Amino acid sequence: MPEEPPNKKLKQTEPESPAGQTARDDKSSSHNAQERIGSTTSETGRVIKEEKPSKSDHAPQLEAEKIKHTFQICLNAEPYSVVCTTSMTVLEALNTSQQFRDEKDKQKNIKKEILIQRSKGTVPRAAVKTDFPCCLIEEDEILDINFIQKDVNSSTNQTTADTSLLSNRSKPETFVTFCVKKIGGPTVTCLLKSAALRESVRYVCVFAFKGEKIKTALKRDGRFRNVIFRKTCGLSEFGMETKHEFSIPVDYLDRKAFQIVVISKKNQPESQDDVTLEKTEPNEASDADAAGNVRPSQNPINTEQEKKQDGNTTKSTNPSTKRYVAKPIDKSEEIAKILRDQSEDLWKTVQQREKLKNKSEVQKFFREEYHKSVENFLEVKKVRELVRLSDSVCQIRVGESSEGTGFLLFDRFILTNAHVIGELDHFSVKAFTAVFGYEGLEAKETKHIPVKQLIAYFHGKDDSGRHLDYALLELDSVDEIAKYPELLSCYSPNPPNRGQICIVGHPGEGVKKMDPCIIIEREKRQEAANKHKSENEHLINVMMEVYNKEKWDFSAYKNQITYDSCFFHGSSGSPVFDEHCKLIGIHTGGYKYKTGFSKTWSVMEYGSSMQPILENIKARAKIKGLHEIINKL
C-alpha cells in the first residue's frame, strides 16, 4: 500500500483528537477539535507535558497528527465520508462520525461488537479489528460496518496495549498486513474464537509490525483460538506449496492470503517471547466512549450511587449491577397519534388491493399474513420430517472452498446447479467433494465423499423454452450415507403457486440452515418488485441499471418458483420443500444487484421446479444408455 504523501491537500472537515474524544455538534467544540489537531495549542502542550516525551520525539508526533487521511464507510447501506489523521485507529476515526455514534448507541447495538470489513486488499470483505491503523486504509477504500453478537468467551474488538509500538502507527512502512482464512486445514478447522465472527466472514485481516514473529502477531490479534499455538502450525499460502512456520518474521507475508495448517502433530511449549500484547476493550459496541467521553444523550449514571467509599475501600462498579430507571419515550404520544391517523388509510388501501368487503375481512387478512410465514413449519411433526430429509443435503466443495449446495436425489447420485460446478470446458469433476453433515463449526461428524463423474448437465433454455440449471453427479461411494433418505422418494410434480416453502442449504458457505418463506404468486411478482423499489428508493438507479442490462422478466419461465428468501451465495443447489415436506424444486438464484459498497441486494429469489429437470435427465440417460437411471426415474 503506497504511503500517503505528506503534502496532501487537507479537507475542510476536520477530525477529532486521536485521544478518542467524541465529536460535538456545537461550533466551539468543532473549533477546539481543529486546534487540537492542526496546531500546537496549549491543550496539546499540556498533553505532551503529561506524557513527557523527549524533544526529538516532539516534532514527529505533531507532524503525524497534522497528516490528514480520508476514507468511506458503508453504514446501513448508506455511504459516509470519514476524515481522520493517519495516527488514529479505525475505531477512533469512526467515532468522529455522528452517524456511526448514533448507530452504535442504539439499544439493539449496545451489547454487540463492531464488525469492520474492507473492500480492498488481498481478499475483499476481510474483517479487521477496531485498532486497525488508519494509515493502512486506502483513500478510496470503503469499510462496511455492521454489528454482531458479542461472544461471552471472546472479543472481536481487541486493542494493542503496547504504546511503544503504537507510537509509529502513522507510518504504513512499519506494518505488514496479511489475510487468514477462517477455516484451517485438517485438525484445526475451527480457528476463530467468536462464533458470530465465524458466521459472518470468510477471512480476517491481520496487521503486524515488521520484524516480529508470525506467532506474536497472531496472538496479539486476539481473534484466534489457542489450539493453533499449542500445535505446531504454520501458514500455507494459496497456490503455493511453501509453508511458513510461526517462528519466522512476518516481513515475507505482506498482502498475501493464507490458511493455517498443522505442520507437525507435536505440541509446542509456551516460549517467553510469545507475550500476548493485547487487552479487551471494556465495553462492546460503544467502547470508544470509554475514559470519560460520555455525551449528554447517554443518560449518565449518578456516580455517587455507584461508588461508596469507606476509608480506603471502594465498592465494585460492575456494569451488570447498575440500575437503570425506565423513562417514557420522548414524543411517544405524538407518534401514537400519527400512527392512528394513518391506520384508516392503510385499511382502505388493503381493502381495495385485496378486494375485501369489510373491516372484518381486512382483520382476517392481517392475521393470516402475520402468521402464514411460520404457521405450517411450526408443527413438530413437520420439523422432524424436515430434519430427517436435511440429512441428504450436502455442501459442494473444491478442496476447503465451498462452491454451493447439493442433495442426494437417489442411490449414489446428487443434484446441484450447473453454475455451481462451472463451465464444462474448465472443469475437472473429480476435484469436487460432497460434504454431508456440516451442521456445526467444529464439523466433527462430517462425511467427505469424492465425486466420481458427471452424469447429466444442462444450463440454458430447453426445447420447450424452460430455463434449466442442473448437474447430476455420481459419488464415488455411498456406504457412509446409505441410511440417508433419497429425496426423489418425496418428489412432487405439481409445485404450488402460493403458500409456504422451506429451503435447506449452506448459505454464505457456512453450516446447514433452513429458511421457511412464502411463494410469490406468478400474478403478484411485478407487485412484489414494485414494493421492493418503493422500499429502496435510494438504490433505484443501481437497480434499474441491472434491470435493463439483464432484461429481467419475472414471469418468463413457467417452471420458475419465486419467493423472498435470505439464502444467497453458497445456497445454490438447495432443495425446496412445500408445506407438506415434498420436494418441489431446486434453489437456483435471485434477481440480484450490487451497490458500490459490495453489498448484495435482491428483488426476489427463485428456484426451478423438479419435473422439467427430471425429464431432461431421463432424456440424456437414454442417449447414453444409462438404464439404471432410466428405470429409477
SULQUI-V581280 format. One record per pair of residues at least 24 apart in sequence whose ideal C-beta (glycine too) atoms are under 6 Angstrom apart, sorted by the first residue. I is the first residue (numbers start at 1). J is the second residue. D is the distance in Angstrom with one decimal. If there is no record, write none. Layout:
i=I j=J d=D
i=I j=J d=D
This chain:
i=1 j=172 d=5.8
i=3 j=172 d=5.3
i=10 j=68 d=4.9
i=11 j=83 d=5.2
i=13 j=83 d=4.7
i=15 j=83 d=4.9
i=15 j=84 d=4.5
i=15 j=85 d=5.9
i=15 j=96 d=4.8
i=16 j=96 d=4.7
i=18 j=87 d=5.2
i=18 j=88 d=5.0
i=18 j=92 d=5.9
i=20 j=92 d=5.0
i=20 j=288 d=5.7
i=21 j=293 d=5.5
i=22 j=289 d=6.0
i=22 j=293 d=4.7
i=22 j=295 d=5.6
i=23 j=96 d=5.3
i=37 j=65 d=5.6
i=64 j=170 d=3.9
i=69 j=134 d=5.4
i=71 j=137 d=4.8
i=71 j=141 d=5.2
i=72 j=142 d=4.6
i=73 j=143 d=4.9
i=73 j=145 d=5.3
i=74 j=142 d=5.5
i=74 j=144 d=4.7
i=74 j=597 d=3.7
i=75 j=99 d=5.9
i=75 j=103 d=6.0
i=75 j=145 d=4.9
i=84 j=134 d=5.2
i=86 j=134 d=5.8
i=86 j=135 d=4.1
i=86 j=170 d=4.1
i=87 j=170 d=3.9
i=88 j=134 d=4.7
i=89 j=131 d=4.6
i=90 j=130 d=6.0
i=90 j=132 d=4.6
i=91 j=130 d=3.9
i=91 j=288 d=5.2
i=93 j=134 d=5.2
i=95 j=288 d=4.3
i=104 j=285 d=4.6
i=104 j=286 d=5.5
i=109 j=147 d=4.5
i=109 j=285 d=4.9
i=111 j=284 d=5.3
i=112 j=147 d=4.1
i=112 j=150 d=5.9
i=112 j=284 d=5.7
i=112 j=285 d=4.8
i=113 j=148 d=5.7
i=113 j=150 d=4.9
i=113 j=156 d=5.0
i=113 j=157 d=5.2
i=113 j=284 d=5.3
i=113 j=285 d=5.9
i=114 j=285 d=5.5
i=115 j=146 d=4.4
i=115 j=148 d=4.8
i=115 j=200 d=5.8
i=116 j=143 d=5.5
i=117 j=144 d=4.4
i=119 j=598 d=5.4
i=122 j=179 d=5.1
i=122 j=255 d=5.2
i=122 j=257 d=4.8
i=123 j=179 d=4.4
i=123 j=203 d=4.5
i=123 j=257 d=5.1
i=126 j=179 d=4.9
i=126 j=203 d=4.1
i=126 j=205 d=4.0
i=127 j=201 d=4.5
i=127 j=204 d=4.9
i=128 j=205 d=4.8
i=129 j=158 d=5.5
i=130 j=157 d=4.6
i=131 j=159 d=4.4
i=131 j=160 d=5.5
i=132 j=207 d=5.9
i=133 j=169 d=4.4
i=135 j=170 d=5.4
i=135 j=172 d=4.6
i=136 j=172 d=5.7
i=136 j=175 d=5.9
i=142 j=597 d=5.3
i=147 j=285 d=5.6
i=148 j=196 d=4.1
i=148 j=200 d=5.7
i=149 j=196 d=4.3
i=150 j=284 d=4.9
i=151 j=194 d=4.3
i=151 j=195 d=5.8
i=154 j=193 d=3.3
i=154 j=194 d=4.9
i=155 j=280 d=4.5
i=156 j=194 d=5.0
i=156 j=197 d=5.1
i=157 j=281 d=4.9
i=158 j=222 d=3.6
i=158 j=278 d=4.9
i=159 j=279 d=5.8
i=159 j=281 d=5.8
i=160 j=277 d=5.8
i=161 j=277 d=5.8
i=161 j=279 d=4.5
i=162 j=277 d=4.6
i=165 j=209 d=5.8
i=174 j=210 d=5.9
i=175 j=207 d=5.4
i=176 j=208 d=4.8
i=176 j=210 d=5.8
i=176 j=250 d=4.7
i=176 j=253 d=6.0
i=176 j=254 d=4.6
i=177 j=207 d=5.1
i=178 j=206 d=5.8
i=178 j=253 d=4.2
i=178 j=256 d=5.4
i=179 j=203 d=4.6
i=179 j=205 d=5.3
i=179 j=257 d=4.4
i=180 j=204 d=5.6
i=180 j=258 d=5.6
i=181 j=259 d=4.7
i=183 j=400 d=5.6
i=184 j=260 d=4.2
i=185 j=261 d=3.6
i=187 j=262 d=5.3
i=188 j=228 d=5.9
i=188 j=260 d=5.9
i=188 j=262 d=5.7
i=189 j=443 d=5.4
i=190 j=441 d=5.2
i=190 j=442 d=5.5
i=191 j=224 d=5.7
i=191 j=260 d=5.9
i=192 j=223 d=5.6
i=193 j=225 d=5.5
i=198 j=441 d=5.6
i=199 j=510 d=6.0
i=208 j=250 d=4.2
i=210 j=251 d=5.5
i=211 j=249 d=5.9
i=213 j=247 d=5.9
i=214 j=246 d=4.7
i=214 j=250 d=5.5
i=215 j=246 d=3.8
i=215 j=274 d=5.7
i=217 j=250 d=5.4
i=219 j=276 d=4.7
i=220 j=277 d=4.5
i=220 j=278 d=5.2
i=222 j=278 d=4.5
i=228 j=260 d=5.7
i=230 j=267 d=5.2
i=231 j=262 d=5.5
i=232 j=263 d=5.0
i=232 j=264 d=3.8
i=232 j=266 d=5.5
i=232 j=268 d=5.5
i=233 j=260 d=5.5
i=233 j=262 d=5.6
i=234 j=263 d=4.7
i=236 j=261 d=4.7
i=373 j=518 d=5.8
i=376 j=500 d=4.8
i=376 j=579 d=4.2
i=377 j=502 d=5.8
i=377 j=516 d=4.3
i=382 j=581 d=6.0
i=385 j=581 d=4.6
i=389 j=485 d=5.8
i=390 j=504 d=4.7
i=391 j=484 d=4.8
i=392 j=484 d=4.7
i=392 j=485 d=5.5
i=392 j=487 d=5.5
i=393 j=504 d=5.0
i=394 j=434 d=4.3
i=394 j=435 d=5.7
i=394 j=436 d=4.6
i=395 j=435 d=4.5
i=395 j=438 d=5.2
i=395 j=506 d=4.6
i=396 j=420 d=5.6
i=397 j=433 d=4.9
i=397 j=435 d=5.6
i=398 j=431 d=5.3
i=398 j=432 d=5.9
i=402 j=509 d=3.9
i=402 j=570 d=5.6
i=404 j=572 d=4.5
i=404 j=573 d=4.6
i=405 j=505 d=3.9
i=405 j=506 d=4.9
i=405 j=571 d=5.5
i=405 j=573 d=4.3
i=405 j=574 d=4.5
i=406 j=573 d=4.9
i=407 j=487 d=5.5
i=407 j=575 d=4.6
i=408 j=484 d=5.6
i=409 j=487 d=6.0
i=409 j=488 d=5.2
i=410 j=486 d=4.4
i=410 j=488 d=4.4
i=410 j=632 d=5.3
i=412 j=474 d=5.9
i=412 j=475 d=4.6
i=412 j=478 d=4.3
i=413 j=472 d=5.7
i=413 j=474 d=5.6
i=414 j=473 d=5.2
i=415 j=472 d=5.7
i=416 j=471 d=5.4
i=416 j=573 d=3.5
i=417 j=469 d=5.0
i=417 j=572 d=4.6
i=417 j=573 d=4.6
i=417 j=588 d=5.8
i=418 j=457 d=5.6
i=418 j=459 d=3.8
i=418 j=469 d=5.0
i=418 j=470 d=5.8
i=418 j=471 d=4.7
i=419 j=469 d=6.0
i=420 j=572 d=5.4
i=420 j=573 d=5.2
i=421 j=471 d=5.2
i=429 j=453 d=5.9
i=429 j=454 d=4.7
i=436 j=481 d=5.6
i=438 j=511 d=5.9
i=439 j=511 d=5.5
i=439 j=512 d=4.8
i=447 j=480 d=4.5
i=449 j=475 d=5.0
i=450 j=476 d=4.5
i=452 j=476 d=4.4
i=456 j=617 d=4.8
i=456 j=620 d=4.6
i=458 j=616 d=5.5
i=466 j=557 d=5.7
i=466 j=559 d=4.5
i=466 j=612 d=4.9
i=467 j=557 d=4.6
i=468 j=616 d=5.9
i=469 j=588 d=5.3
i=470 j=613 d=4.9
i=472 j=617 d=5.7
i=487 j=575 d=5.9
i=487 j=583 d=4.9
i=490 j=582 d=5.5
i=490 j=583 d=5.2
i=491 j=583 d=4.6
i=491 j=610 d=5.6
i=492 j=582 d=3.7
i=492 j=584 d=5.3
i=493 j=611 d=4.6
i=495 j=561 d=5.6
i=495 j=584 d=4.0
i=495 j=585 d=6.0
i=495 j=609 d=4.8
i=496 j=578 d=5.9
i=497 j=521 d=5.5
i=497 j=522 d=5.9
i=499 j=579 d=5.5
i=500 j=579 d=4.5
i=501 j=576 d=5.6
i=501 j=578 d=5.7
i=502 j=577 d=4.9
i=503 j=565 d=6.0
i=503 j=567 d=5.4
i=503 j=574 d=5.1
i=503 j=576 d=5.5
i=503 j=587 d=5.2
i=504 j=574 d=5.9
i=504 j=575 d=5.9
i=505 j=567 d=5.9
i=505 j=571 d=4.0
i=505 j=574 d=2.9
i=506 j=570 d=5.3
i=507 j=567 d=4.5
i=507 j=568 d=6.0
i=507 j=570 d=5.3
i=507 j=571 d=4.2
i=508 j=570 d=5.3
i=509 j=570 d=4.2
i=515 j=565 d=5.3
i=515 j=566 d=5.7
i=515 j=567 d=5.3
i=517 j=563 d=4.9
i=517 j=564 d=5.8
i=517 j=565 d=4.9
i=519 j=563 d=5.3
i=520 j=562 d=4.4
i=520 j=563 d=5.7
i=520 j=604 d=5.8
i=522 j=555 d=5.7
i=525 j=554 d=3.9
i=525 j=555 d=6.0
i=525 j=562 d=5.7
i=528 j=604 d=5.9
i=529 j=603 d=5.3
i=532 j=603 d=4.8
i=542 j=593 d=5.7
i=542 j=595 d=5.7
i=543 j=593 d=5.5
i=546 j=593 d=4.0
i=552 j=591 d=5.5
i=559 j=608 d=5.6
i=559 j=609 d=4.6
i=559 j=612 d=4.8
i=560 j=606 d=5.1
i=561 j=585 d=5.0
i=561 j=607 d=4.8
i=562 j=604 d=5.2
i=562 j=606 d=4.8
i=563 j=605 d=5.9
i=564 j=604 d=5.8
i=565 j=605 d=4.5
i=576 j=607 d=4.7
i=585 j=609 d=4.9
i=585 j=610 d=5.7
